[in-house]
Amino acid sequence: MKAKTKPDLPFWGLWNLSFGFFGVQIAYALQSANISRIFATLGADPHSLSYFWLLPPLAGLVIQPIIGTLSDKTWNRFGRRLPYLILGSIIAIIVMCLLPNAGSLHLAVTGALIFGAFALMFLDLSINISMQPFKMLVGDMVNEKQKGLAYSIQSFLCNAGSVVGYVAPYILTWIGISNVAQGNQVPDSVSFSFYIGAAILFICVLYTFWKVKEMPPKEYALYHGIEGTEAKEEEKENFITLLKKAPKVFWTVGLVQFFCWAAFMYMWTYATGAIAEQTFGWEKSMGTGIESYQEAANWTGIVFAAQAIGSVVWAALLPSFKNRKFAYALSLIIGAAGFISSTMITNHNLLLVSYFLVGAAWAAMLAMPFTILTNSLSGKHIGAYLGLFNGTITIPQIVAALLGGFLLKSVAGSLQSNMILIAGILLVAGAISVFFVKETYGEPS
């Protein structure tokens, strides 16, 4: 059965598909900017910081294909993808209220770290459950001509949410909320940021749930070329079969993803320590309870916000490039330049320029892979393939986390800023890998 071309959607229709991403990304930004700070405050050694990032991608590696496959088969009065969006958001809201209190439960250092690790796992898991439906909704409802715009809108909302999440502790400190705490407790500026982020997430997800109406089964089949008997046969295929039938771009884009996500794992893990070492005169022997470390941790959120603003600006420019692969590779090279230049800076204000450049890579990572992949797929297993494709995000993070402590000690000379240099080198490798990608199309454009 030949698929009928999906109609163009109005701008606000594309906007509504992704608006909830704004709230989800606030939660993700709070996690990525503050987790190393939280675990360092709880008592973790810098050489073991990356290991606390292992559980989230491990959980995501297992759950994402399951969520994708289940949502492919879900048809009810609430929709196909939206029920999973609500489920993930509810879990995320609960965990966001628990995680900052890991040091306030009167647990020993080891107990607090274990509690924090499992809270982080559930937070990352729930955020990923919430993120995936947005990518799937675009694949389900947007035609090939508009997918670039749809994912760019998603990237814009994602990065706008990032700015809010990144700057929250800094702003709360500026208005008078305490930025230091006794013992291994997390400062109020961080805790209140998580609480406010949970409230915004709740509002944004409700908006998307109210505004978006998914295609009913018959209409979906019409636009994705699925016949009734064919659909039943396809449902029997397992993950291994789907991977064997995956288009080549699944693997070539996955190679690019490997280098990119490993690079950003090192940014999230080591940026706070690197900024503290380079621009705030902090040393590991001083501990994390002193004001200079916590100021550096707040400033990490500000430079991450500069990265997010850079992503918003670059995301607006990406659709103007006629050659998608060139734009993808260029974006990663600009991001690499940002990482590498940041390691040569001792003035914390100048770091804003470097991380603004890093934003170009992040914008491309959010838009390009999913545009290229979903264009190569028909509608039968978009959810399952996007779930499996999440492995190209989680596996690099797992590998990077496992190697982080070794690289910090043996290659980086225990200087966390050198781990950011390694991140830049990884992005250069990702840019080179882009030229192995050959785009294909699974449905008529």
Secondary structure as UniProt FT lines:
FT   HELIX           11..18
FT   HELIX           20..42
FT   HELIX           46..53
FT   HELIX           55..72
FT   TURN            77..78
FT   HELIX           82..98
FT   HELIX           99..104
FT   HELIX           109..141
FT   HELIX           144..174
FT   TURN            175..176
FT   TURN            183..184
FT   HELIX           188..211
FT   HELIX           217..224
FT   HELIX           228..235
FT   HELIX           239..245
FT   HELIX           248..279
FT   HELIX           284..286
FT   HELIX           291..317
FT   HELIX           318..320
FT   HELIX           324..342
FT   TURN            343..344
FT   TURN            348..350
FT   HELIX           351..375
FT   HELIX           379..381
FT   HELIX           382..389
FT   HELIX           391..410
FT   TURN            413..414
FT   HELIX           416..433
FT   HELIX           434..436
//
